[in-house]
Amino acid sequence: MSSFALSAYILMWPVIVAIVLFVISRAFFREWAEARRNGEGMI
């Protein structure tokens, strides 16, 4: 395996984790804002 392919493979995982964290955070804050507008709790 070339060093470029190995580097790309290793650096791919933090990018995937960052994208998943962004999607989860965006959904959480959207639900939180909607609950605050409706005067409800999150749980």
N, C-alpha and C positions, 0 to 999 in steps of 0.2 A: 504494500500500500504506500503510495507516495506521501510525502510530508504535506503536500497541499490538500489531498483528500482527507488525511487524518485531521488536519487543522479545521477543515470545513465541517467534518463530522462532529468534532468537539464543540465548535462554536455554534453549531445549529441548535443545540439543546437549550442554552440560555435564551435564545430568540424565541423558541417555542414556548418556554415557560413564561416569558414576558408577555407574549400574546395571550396566553390562557389567563394569566393574572389580570391583564387589562380587560378581557371580556367579562370575567367574574366580577371585577370591581365595578365596571360600568353597569352591570345588571343590578348589583347590590345598591349602588347609589341611586339608580332609577327607582327601584322599589322603595327605598328609604324616603325619597322625595315625595313619591306618590302617597305613602302612608302619612307623612307629615301634612300634606295638603288635605287629606281626608280626616285628619285628626285621630288616626288610629295608631296602635302600636305595631312594631315590626313582628312581634310574636303573636 
